[in-house]
């Protein structure tokens, strides 16, 4: 994702989008800074994109105040209206920006790439968690087999089958049929 972080700049003389974030209890960006980054010249025209983004938040039932905080701020000696925006709010504003502006297109590509990176990260984390759970289950299964053997169980398959009957009130074959799983999904031919 770093190539996209470097890609989304105000202009050549300025820092990247990430560098303009303000840490104040959480990371946020000022709308007037984002306005410049997206190629808008006047705040009045940029407010249209902000209002559309706020409407999108409302439609999605996402808290507006957690993402858009209207503030008054001093810029070049004047007190002006501004907004503190969350990263999600910046994304919504960019997605609702004037698509004729090349900077808006860059921002949309940046946020799309960031969303894809996050999606892949979450998918990978879920895969790792599944593997950890699978390992934990395998370890417990081995432990159960050891305890069953020590207790004199001679037919572990039958013992295992009785476990399914006790838990689900049906055998493994019935469980597989109910869930629509074939033999390959369970790794064993018998039910």
N, C-alpha and C positions, 0 to 999 in steps of 0.2 A: 504494500500500500504506500510505501514511502515515495514512490515515483509520482503518485497522485497528490500527496501532500506538497511536494515540491512544485507540482504542475499548477496548482491553484494559487496564484499570486494576485495582489492588487495590480501592480504594474512591475516592471523589471526592477525599479528602485526600492520596492517595498518587500516586507517579509511575507511569509506564507499565511494562509488562513489560520492554521494552527497557532502561529506565533501571536496572532491578534486576540486570542482568547484571554479573558480576564479571570483570575482565580479569586473568588470572593464567596466562600462557602460552597462553591461548585464552579465549574467552568462555564463562562458565558461570553457572549460577543455583543458589542454595541451595534445597533441597527445602522447607525450612520457610517460606521466603518465598513459594514457589510455592503451598504449602498455603494460606496466607492469601489469596493472590490467587484461588484456586479455591473459596474459601468454606468450607474445612474448619476445624473448631474444634480437633480433636485430631490430633496426629501419628500416634497409633495407628490411627485410622481412615483416614488418608491413606496409610499404608504399604501398604494393600491395593492402591491404584492404582499405587504404585511397583512392587510385586511383579508385578502384571499387565504393566506396561510392561517390566520386566526379562525376563519370560517371553516377551513379544513379540520383544524383541531376540534372545533365545536361539533362538527358533523361526526367525527370519529369518537366523540365523547372522551377526548383526552383533555386533561386540565389545562386551560389556557394560561392561568396565572403561574403555573409551574414552568411554562415555556416562554411566555411573553410578559415582561414586566415593564410597564410604562414608567419612565423616570424623567426627571429634569436634570440636565447636565450642562456644565460650562464648557464651551468650545470657543477658543479665540476671544475670550472676554465676554461672551454673550451666553445667557441662559437659554437653552433650547430643549424642545421635547425630543426624547429618544426612547429606545426600548433596549432592555437587556434581553438577549435571546439565548435560549439553550441551543445545543448543537442540533437537536431535532427541529427547533423553530427555524434555525438557519437553513436546514434542509428544506423545510416547507416553503420558506420564502424563496429560495432558489428555484424550487420546482414550480412556483407560481410567478416567477419573474418573466420579464419581456424576452421571449425566445429569440428575438431578432438581435439581441446583444450577444456578441461572442463570449463575453465574460460569464453570462448566465449559462451558456452552453457548457463552458468549462466547469462551472460550479455544479451543474447537473451531472456531468460525467464524473466529477470528483465524488459527489455524494452517492452516486450509483455504485461506483467502485468500492467506496467505503462500506456501503450496505452489503455488497457481495462478500467482501472480506469478513465482515462480522458474521454473516450467515455461514460461511465456510468454517470459521472458528467455532461457532456454536455446534455445527454438525460434527466437527472433529472432536470437540469436548464430549458430545453425547456418545460418540463411538468409543472413546477412551473409557468413559463411565460404564458403558455396556461391557467392555472387556474386563474391567475391574470387577463388576458384578458377576460376570460369568466365571472368573477365576475364583471368587469367593464362594459361589455355588458349587463349583467343582471341588474345592477344598472341603466344604461341608459334606458333600456327597461321599468323598473318600473317608471322611471321619465317620459318617453314618455306616458305611460299609464295614469299616474296622470294628465298630461297636457291635454291629449285627453279627459279624463273624465270631467275635469274642463271646457273644451270647449264644452261639451255637446255631445260627441260621445257616442252613446248608444250601438253600435255593434262593439266592439273592433276587433273582428276577421275580419270583413269586412274592417275596417280601416287599419288593418295590411296587408290584402291582397292587398289593393290599394297601400300600400307602396312598396310591391314587384313589382307590375305592374309599378309603377313609376321608381323604380331602375333598374329593369331587363327587363321590357317590357314583363313579363310573370308572371303567378301566381306561388304559392309555389309548387303545384303539378308538373307543367312543369319544374320548377327548379330542383326538386328532380329527375324527370325522366332524365333530361339532365345530371345530375351529377351521376346518377346510385345509388341514395340513396333511401332506403325503408322508410317506416313510422317510424320504430324503431330508425333510425338515427336522426330523427328530433324530436321525442318524441311527435308527435301529428298525429292523423289519417287523419285530413282534409287538403286539399290543396287548 
